[in-house]
């Protein structure tokens, strides 16, 4: 997957990105974790900003970029390919009430705004549990909670030795009606029972990076759990995706979408690969420029040689012309001598 994304990035760097909302990689600036410009005080216009490397700037409005997705790594937090700095005094809460320590696999909602260095940063993160309640059944890697079927896989974090009767809170991505893929399972000491989905209306931003799953409603694809229309793109049910969206009036419109094989994307590795691709692209451009410069020098040298040869030919012609002039003068002198001799002979004969 990483090789495919790197190749796709190379195509974007080579000028193959489209201006229309398409199913295309959003790696260069936002989704590659290389510095998506977010809105707020100190935001920069132009430069290395925009979604998907298309040059479409993150226009400032309503105070930042809303982010809903899965924490995939730390050193700050990485969510949807965006590295978000955690400010001092960070507040972390949950939709179930109470506090929790952030962990990989948590589904989170936050707003990223640029800090003094222009890096996306936040001072508040909400952990969002899609399903919470008592485990009514466990069958292998499948749990049943409040009528919802939860699947665990090799990347599911947190509690794994969950038994029937345990109370748990699950960060999860939808896989279909009443079916979820657990990204993290936490204890649920307050024994809260709830099935919920994040609401886009709760975001106080005009732009957002959203993680979800492709589902079809009435024959049309949407991004679940938000029911966000995907412009009739040819995507299969169950496809995991990250979307860049913009609020227009009271509705959200999808700008671009990147499909993923799994939620546990190593965005840092992808950033490193993109940097390598950029370096390779830069080397190729320099090599092409050097080759073109060499060809220019070769042409100049050939032109110089042609000019030198032309000058030699011109000098030879000048010498020939000079010889011809001298020959003509000699011929004229000979003619004058001949006429004088003839005149002398005639005068002698008369005497």
C-alpha positions as CSV (number, residue, x, y, z in Angstrom):
1,X,0.0,0.0,0.0
2,X,2.8,2.4,0.9
3,X,4.5,1.8,-2.4
4,X,1.2,2.5,-4.2
5,X,0.6,5.7,-2.3
6,X,4.2,6.8,-2.9
7,X,3.8,6.2,-6.6
8,X,0.5,8.0,-6.6
9,X,2.2,10.9,-4.8
10,X,4.9,10.9,-7.5
11,X,2.1,11.2,-10.1
12,X,0.7,14.2,-8.2
13,X,4.1,15.8,-7.9
14,X,4.5,15.3,-11.6
15,X,1.3,17.4,-12.3
16,X,-1.3,14.7,-12.6
17,X,-3.7,16.0,-9.9
18,X,-7.2,17.0,-10.9
19,X,-9.0,20.2,-10.0
20,X,-12.3,18.3,-9.7
21,X,-13.4,16.4,-6.6
22,X,-12.2,12.9,-7.4
23,X,-11.1,9.7,-5.7
24,X,-7.5,10.8,-5.5
25,X,-4.7,10.8,-2.9
26,X,-4.5,13.6,-0.5
27,X,-1.0,13.0,0.6
28,X,1.2,15.9,-0.4
29,X,0.2,18.4,2.2
30,X,-2.6,17.3,4.4
31,X,-3.0,13.5,4.4
32,X,0.8,12.9,4.2
33,X,1.2,14.6,7.5
34,X,3.5,17.2,6.0
35,X,1.8,20.4,7.2
36,X,-1.8,20.9,6.2
37,X,-2.5,24.6,6.7
38,X,-5.3,25.0,9.2
39,X,-7.3,28.1,10.0
40,X,-7.1,30.5,12.9
41,X,-4.8,33.2,14.2
42,X,-1.4,33.0,12.4
43,X,-2.6,30.9,9.5
44,X,-0.6,31.3,6.4
45,X,-2.0,31.9,2.9
46,X,-0.7,29.9,0.0
47,X,2.6,28.0,0.3
48,X,2.5,24.4,1.4
49,X,-1.2,24.4,2.1
50,X,-4.3,22.8,0.7
51,X,-5.9,19.4,0.4
52,X,-4.4,16.7,-1.7
53,X,-1.6,18.7,-3.2
54,X,-4.0,20.5,-5.6
55,X,-3.1,23.9,-4.3
56,X,-6.5,24.6,-2.9
57,X,-5.8,26.5,0.3
58,X,-7.5,25.8,3.6
59,X,-9.5,29.0,3.7
60,X,-9.9,30.4,7.2
61,X,-13.4,30.4,8.6
62,X,-15.0,29.5,11.9
63,X,-11.8,28.9,13.7
64,X,-9.8,25.9,12.4
65,X,-10.0,22.4,10.9
66,X,-12.3,19.9,12.5
67,X,-10.8,16.4,12.7
68,X,-12.7,13.2,13.4
69,X,-10.7,10.0,13.2
70,X,-8.4,7.4,14.8
71,X,-5.2,8.1,16.7
72,X,-2.6,6.0,14.9
73,X,0.6,7.2,16.6
74,X,2.1,9.6,19.1
75,X,4.8,12.2,19.3
76,X,1.9,14.7,19.3
77,X,-1.0,12.7,17.9
78,X,-1.5,11.5,14.4
79,X,-5.1,11.5,13.2
80,X,-6.1,11.1,9.5
81,X,-2.5,11.8,8.4
82,X,-2.4,15.1,10.3
83,X,0.2,15.5,13.1
84,X,-1.5,17.6,15.8
85,X,0.5,19.1,18.6
86,X,-0.9,18.8,22.1
87,X,-0.8,22.1,23.9
88,X,0.0,22.5,27.6
89,X,-3.1,22.2,29.7
90,X,-4.7,19.8,27.2
91,X,-8.2,18.8,28.2
92,X,-9.3,15.2,27.3
93,X,-12.8,14.0,27.9
94,X,-15.2,11.4,26.4
95,X,-18.7,11.3,25.2
96,X,-19.5,9.0,28.1
97,X,-18.4,11.6,30.7
98,X,-15.2,11.4,32.7
99,X,-11.6,11.5,31.5
100,X,-9.3,9.0,29.9
101,X,-5.7,8.8,28.9
102,X,-5.3,9.1,25.1
103,X,-4.2,5.9,23.4
104,X,-3.7,4.5,19.9
105,X,-7.0,3.3,18.4
106,X,-9.1,6.0,20.2
107,X,-11.6,7.6,17.9
108,X,-11.3,11.3,18.7
109,X,-12.9,14.6,17.8
110,X,-10.8,17.8,17.9
111,X,-10.2,21.1,16.2
112,X,-6.7,21.9,14.9
113,X,-5.4,25.4,14.8
114,X,-1.9,26.7,14.0
115,X,0.3,27.4,17.0
116,X,3.1,30.0,17.1
117,X,5.2,27.9,14.8
118,X,2.4,27.4,12.3
119,X,1.9,23.7,13.3
120,X,-1.6,22.2,13.7
121,X,-2.3,22.1,17.5
122,X,-5.1,21.6,19.9
123,X,-5.9,22.2,23.5
124,X,-8.9,19.8,23.7
125,X,-9.6,16.3,22.5
126,X,-12.8,14.3,22.9
127,X,-12.6,10.6,22.8
128,X,-15.7,9.3,21.1
129,X,-17.0,5.8,21.9
130,X,-19.4,4.5,19.2
131,X,-20.6,1.6,21.3
132,X,-20.7,1.2,25.1
133,X,-22.4,-1.3,27.2
134,X,-22.3,-4.9,28.6
135,X,-20.9,-7.7,26.6
136,X,-23.8,-10.1,26.1
137,X,-21.8,-12.6,24.0
138,X,-18.3,-13.4,22.7
139,X,-17.6,-15.7,19.9
140,X,-13.9,-15.7,19.0
141,X,-13.0,-12.2,17.8
142,X,-16.6,-11.1,17.8
143,X,-18.5,-9.4,20.6
144,X,-22.2,-8.5,21.0
145,X,-23.0,-5.3,22.9
146,X,-26.5,-3.8,23.0
147,X,-27.4,-5.7,19.8
148,X,-24.3,-4.4,18.0
149,X,-21.8,-6.9,16.5
150,X,-18.2,-5.8,17.2
151,X,-15.2,-7.4,15.4
152,X,-11.7,-7.4,16.8
153,X,-8.6,-7.7,14.6
154,X,-4.9,-7.9,15.1
155,X,-4.6,-4.1,15.5
156,X,-7.4,-3.6,18.0
157,X,-5.9,-1.9,21.1
158,X,-6.8,-1.8,24.7
159,X,-8.7,-4.6,26.4
160,X,-8.6,-7.9,24.4
161,X,-9.4,-10.5,27.1
162,X,-13.0,-9.3,27.1
163,X,-15.6,-11.8,28.5
164,X,-19.4,-12.0,28.6
165,X,-20.7,-9.7,31.3
166,X,-17.9,-7.2,31.1
167,X,-18.8,-3.5,30.7
168,X,-16.7,-1.9,28.0
169,X,-16.5,1.3,25.8
170,X,-15.5,0.7,22.2
171,X,-13.9,3.1,19.7
172,X,-15.0,1.6,16.4
173,X,-15.5,2.2,12.7
174,X,-18.8,1.1,11.1
175,X,-18.7,-1.9,8.8
176,X,-22.5,-2.1,8.0
177,X,-25.8,-2.0,9.8
178,X,-25.1,-2.8,13.5
179,X,-21.6,-4.0,12.7
180,X,-18.4,-2.3,13.8
181,X,-14.6,-2.8,13.6
182,X,-13.1,-2.1,17.1
183,X,-10.0,0.1,17.0
184,X,-9.7,0.2,20.8
185,X,-11.7,-1.2,23.8
186,X,-11.6,0.5,27.2
187,X,-13.1,-0.2,30.5
188,X,-16.6,1.2,31.2
189,X,-16.6,1.6,35.0
190,X,-19.7,3.7,35.1
191,X,-21.6,1.0,33.2
192,X,-23.0,3.4,30.6
193,X,-24.9,1.8,27.7
194,X,-25.0,3.8,24.5
195,X,-24.8,3.6,20.7
196,X,-23.7,6.9,19.2
197,X,-22.2,8.5,16.1
198,X,-20.3,11.8,15.8
199,X,-22.4,14.7,14.5
200,X,-20.8,17.0,11.8
201,X,-23.1,19.8,13.1
202,X,-21.1,19.8,16.3
203,X,-18.0,21.0,14.5
204,X,-17.4,24.7,14.7
205,X,-15.2,24.8,11.6
206,X,-15.8,25.3,7.9
207,X,-13.3,22.5,7.0
208,X,-12.9,19.0,8.2
209,X,-10.9,15.8,7.9
210,X,-13.2,12.9,8.5
211,X,-12.5,9.1,8.8
212,X,-15.3,6.7,8.1
213,X,-16.6,3.8,6.0
214,X,-18.3,3.8,2.6
215,X,-21.9,2.6,2.8
216,X,-24.8,2.8,0.3
217,X,-28.0,4.5,1.2
218,X,-30.8,4.2,-1.4
219,X,-28.2,3.2,-4.0
220,X,-25.9,6.1,-3.3
221,X,-22.6,6.0,-1.5
222,X,-22.2,7.9,1.8
223,X,-19.5,8.1,4.4
224,X,-20.7,6.4,7.6
225,X,-21.3,7.1,10.3
226,X,-22.0,10.7,9.1
227,X,-24.2,9.9,6.1
228,X,-22.1,12.3,4.1
229,X,-22.9,12.0,0.4
230,X,-19.8,10.9,-1.7
231,X,-20.9,12.3,-5.1
232,X,-21.8,8.9,-6.5
233,X,-18.2,7.7,-6.6
234,X,-17.6,4.1,-7.5
235,X,-16.7,2.8,-4.1
236,X,-17.5,-0.5,-2.5
237,X,-19.4,-1.0,0.8
238,X,-17.0,-1.3,3.7
239,X,-14.2,0.7,2.2
240,X,-12.4,2.7,4.8
241,X,-11.7,6.2,3.8
242,X,-10.5,9.7,4.9
243,X,-12.3,12.6,3.4
244,X,-11.6,16.3,3.1
245,X,-14.9,18.2,3.4
246,X,-16.0,21.8,3.4
247,X,-19.1,23.3,4.9
248,X,-21.3,25.1,2.4
249,X,-24.2,26.9,4.0
250,X,-25.7,24.3,6.3
251,X,-24.3,21.3,4.4
252,X,-21.0,19.6,4.1
253,X,-19.5,18.9,0.6
254,X,-16.8,16.3,-0.1
255,X,-13.7,17.8,-1.7
256,X,-11.5,14.7,-2.0
257,X,-11.3,11.2,-0.7
258,X,-8.5,8.8,0.0
259,X,-9.3,5.1,0.5
260,X,-7.3,3.1,3.0
261,X,-6.7,-0.6,3.5
262,X,-6.8,-0.4,7.3
263,X,-7.2,2.3,9.9
264,X,-3.7,1.6,11.3
265,X,-1.9,3.6,8.6
266,X,1.7,4.5,9.4
267,X,1.5,8.1,8.4
268,X,5.1,8.9,9.7
269,X,6.5,6.2,7.4
270,X,4.4,7.6,4.6
271,X,5.8,11.1,5.3
272,X,9.3,9.6,5.1
273,X,8.5,7.9,1.8
274,X,7.0,11.1,0.4
275,X,10.1,13.0,1.4
276,X,12.2,10.4,-0.4
277,X,9.9,10.7,-3.5
278,X,10.2,14.5,-3.3
279,X,14.0,14.1,-3.1
280,X,14.0,11.7,-6.1
281,X,11.8,14.1,-8.0
282,X,14.1,17.0,-7.2
283,X,17.1,14.9,-8.3
284,X,15.4,13.9,-11.5
285,X,14.5,17.6,-12.2
286,X,18.1,18.7,-11.5
287,X,19.4,15.8,-13.7
288,X,17.0,16.9,-16.5
289,X,18.1,20.5,-16.1
290,X,21.8,19.5,-16.2
291,X,21.2,17.3,-19.2
292,X,19.4,20.2,-21.0
293,X,22.2,22.5,-19.9
294,X,24.7,20.0,-21.3
295,X,22.8,19.8,-24.6
296,X,22.8,23.6,-24.7
297,X,26.6,23.7,-24.1
298,X,27.1,21.0,-26.8
299,X,25.0,23.1,-29.3
300,X,27.0,26.2,-28.4
301,X,30.3,24.3,-28.8
302,X,29.1,22.9,-32.2
303,X,28.0,26.4,-33.2
304,X,31.4,27.7,-32.1
305,X,33.2,25.0,-34.1
306,X,31.0,25.8,-37.1
307,X,31.8,29.5,-36.6
308,X,35.6,28.7,-36.4
309,X,35.4,26.7,-39.6
310,X,33.5,29.4,-41.3
311,X,36.1,31.9,-40.2
312,X,38.8,29.6,-41.6
313,X,37.0,29.3,-44.9
314,X,36.5,33.1,-45.0
315,X,40.2,33.6,-44.4
316,X,41.1,31.1,-47.1
317,X,38.7,32.8,-49.5
318,X,40.3,36.2,-48.6
319,X,43.7,34.7,-49.4
320,X,42.4,33.4,-52.7
321,X,41.0,36.8,-53.5
322,X,44.3,38.4,-52.6
323,X,46.2,35.9,-54.9
324,X,43.7,36.6,-57.6
325,X,44.1,40.3,-57.2
326,X,47.9,39.9,-57.4
327,X,47.6,37.7,-60.5
328,X,45.3,40.2,-62.1
329,X,47.9,43.0,-61.4
330,X,50.7,40.8,-62.8
331,X,48.7,40.1,-65.9
332,X,48.0,43.8,-66.4
333,X,51.7,44.5,-66.0
334,X,52.5,41.9,-68.6
335,X,50.0,43.3,-71.0
336,X,51.6,46.8,-70.6
337,X,55.0,45.3,-71.3
338,X,53.7,43.5,-74.3
339,X,52.2,46.7,-75.7
340,X,55.5,48.7,-75.0
341,X,57.5,45.9,-76.8
342,X,55.2,46.0,-79.7
343,X,55.4,49.8,-79.9
344,X,59.2,49.6,-79.7
345,X,59.3,47.0,-82.5
346,X,57.1,49.1,-84.8
347,X,59.2,52.2,-84.2
348,X,62.4,50.3,-85.0
349,X,61.0,48.9,-88.3
350,X,60.0,52.4,-89.4
351,X,63.6,53.6,-88.8
